């Protein structure tokens, strides 16, 4: 069996790669979209038309241009009613997001970009607008987001995807409903989207950050919330992203919230985020084993993290550890990590902003 610490070490796949796969698999993906529409909404559409949709979406992603899909929507709107066009676009975006996840792609970036593209196209169809120029504020925000996404297309995506997966596992174990579980998982994927505003020199610094750099880095939670708040369909995740670095005892940031002042979703993401960060390799430190990370979680239970959620994360990690062949995970010591966590040193070592 593979070591669970290696489960997320697949190659990075940026938007260009996902766009190429969409075009390469255009026929199969179009057939999948047609089948989903027929099965779920009893909508009958032409596979040929859907193939043109997949091609347009691939070009939009590759060229960072919502206008390409907007143009497709304008053409197809003459043949299909608005609800059918919207359903086709929604399903195509859903399939593309799944493809990015399966390819170990930059899911957070893909999700944000797809929503930008989708919102632009659907706005045209639903409101029958001649162009996007009637909403200059939204157009400006979209262009700004696209510029930032282009600048970070090759950023590391593994951690965001893994945080979403762990968040989903925690939510399922805690018995959350389907809607809330999906919201928690998506928030986990998007939690670090604000780092696209952090300068490269800070984000990729191989050594410890100084105090002034820390101030800039810690803004990523609020930046992420600001970015998501500009995209109507993703705005629901903004408060979760904004507070995923708050501490259960009130010593976190950016607002010093504590206990139930922090949303349940944000408390879940905080635990998932921290665990995967601890067990991931960084240029400035080795990854902790699952056993060591479990010890840190135990020491920070009730201070940095919600105790109930922490217990669930520890149980999940222990189950994975026990099914792993890694003998190094069997030994752990709580004294070293406990003392450092209480002093705040462990959070600084781990950068606490994974």
Beta strands, then each sheet from edge to edge (+ up, - down):
end
